[in-house]
Amino acid sequence: MNGLLNILIPILMLIESNANPNAIGDKGASVGVLQIKAITVKDVNRIVGKNQFTLSDRKDVKKSIAMCRIYLGHYGKKIMQRPISTREKLKLLGRIWNGGPSGYKKRATYRYSLKVEKLYRQYGGKLESVPVKN
């Protein structure tokens, strides 16, 4: 999963905030480079079994990436076991990030998966980091 997330997380950063750690969206509910909501922080802390992350960590790029890895690592296990292409796995994991644990099933996240696919194709799967804006 790590290799796939090395490809996916920079794509998510571009989609979510254009790599801006100070981005605020959804009327203040989504914060940081990965546009993380408070409920996601709470869920990640539940997954790790302790209060490892705070709401202010959403503005910290490294901590945001860590939260994303934990979240997708947890909810993406079944996706990773599917005998499907890397591109399809990236799209489904992106839909989970966009729509929650069952986001890959939601009609509302389909367009998001197309954004993931577009950037994956654009960068040929070689986008492993993006310049973070200050």
C-alpha positions in Angstrom: 0.0 0.0 0.0 2.9 2.4 0.7 3.9 2.6 -2.9 0.4 3.3 -4.0 0.0 6.0 -1.4 3.3 7.6 -2.5 1.6 8.2 -5.8 -1.9 9.0 -4.6 -1.2 11.5 -1.8 0.5 14.1 -4.0 -2.4 13.8 -6.4 -4.9 14.3 -3.5 -2.9 17.3 -2.4 -3.3 18.9 -5.8 -7.0 18.1 -6.0 -7.8 19.2 -2.5 -5.8 22.4 -2.1 -3.4 22.8 -5.0 -0.8 21.9 -2.3 -1.6 24.8 0.0 -1.2 23.9 3.7 -3.1 27.0 4.7 -6.2 26.2 2.5 -9.6 26.3 4.2 -12.7 25.0 2.5 -16.2 23.9 3.2 -16.9 27.1 5.2 -14.0 26.3 7.6 -14.7 22.6 8.0 -11.9 21.4 5.8 -8.4 22.5 6.6 -4.9 22.1 5.2 -3.2 20.6 2.2 -5.5 17.5 2.2 -8.6 19.4 3.4 -9.1 17.3 6.5 -12.3 17.6 8.5 -12.5 17.3 12.3 -14.4 14.0 12.0 -11.4 12.6 10.1 -9.0 13.6 12.8 -11.2 11.9 15.4 -11.5 8.8 13.3 -7.8 8.5 12.7 -7.2 8.9 16.5 -9.7 6.1 17.0 -7.9 3.9 14.5 -4.5 4.4 16.1 -6.0 4.0 19.6 -4.9 7.3 21.1 -5.2 11.0 20.7 -2.1 11.3 18.4 -3.4 14.1 16.2 -5.1 17.5 17.0 -7.2 19.8 14.8 -4.2 22.1 14.4 -2.2 19.2 12.9 -4.3 19.6 9.7 -2.1 22.6 8.8 1.0 20.6 9.2 1.9 18.9 5.9 3.7 15.9 7.4 1.0 15.2 10.0 -1.7 15.6 7.3 0.0 13.1 5.2 0.4 10.7 8.2 -3.3 11.0 8.9 -4.2 10.3 5.2 -1.9 7.2 5.2 -3.5 5.9 8.4 -7.1 6.6 7.1 -6.6 5.1 3.7 -4.5 2.2 5.1 -7.4 1.3 7.3 -10.3 1.8 5.0 -8.6 0.8 1.8 -7.5 -2.7 2.8 -10.3 -4.4 0.8 -9.5 -2.2 -2.2 -5.9 -3.3 -2.1 -6.9 -7.0 -2.2 -8.9 -6.6 -5.4 -7.3 -8.0 -8.6 -7.6 -4.6 -10.4 -5.1 -2.2 -11.9 -3.1 0.4 -10.0 -5.1 3.1 -11.8 -8.4 1.6 -10.5 -7.1 1.2 -7.0 -6.0 4.8 -7.0 -9.4 6.0 -8.2 -11.2 3.9 -5.5 -8.9 5.1 -2.7 -9.4 8.6 -3.9 -13.1 8.1 -3.6 -12.7 6.9 0.0 -10.7 10.1 0.8 -13.4 12.2 -0.8 -16.5 10.4 0.5 -15.6 8.5 3.6 -15.1 4.8 4.4 -17.7 3.7 1.8 -17.0 6.6 -0.5 -15.9 4.3 -3.3 -19.5 3.1 -3.6 -21.1 6.6 -3.7 -22.2 8.1 -7.0 -21.2 11.6 -5.6 -17.5 10.6 -5.6 -17.3 9.4 -9.2 -16.2 12.8 -10.5 -13.5 12.9 -7.9 -12.1 9.6 -9.2 -11.9 11.1 -12.7 -9.7 13.9 -11.3 -7.5 11.3 -9.7 -7.2 9.5 -13.0 -6.5 12.6 -14.9 -3.6 13.6 -12.7 -2.3 10.0 -12.6 -2.3 9.9 -16.4 -0.8 13.5 -16.7 2.1 12.6 -14.5 2.5 9.0 -15.7 2.3 7.8 -12.1 5.6 9.5 -11.3 4.3 12.3 -9.1 5.7 11.4 -5.8 5.9 14.9 -4.3 4.5 18.3 -5.1 5.9 21.6 -4.1 4.0 22.8 -1.1 2.9 26.4 -1.2 3.7 28.8 1.7 
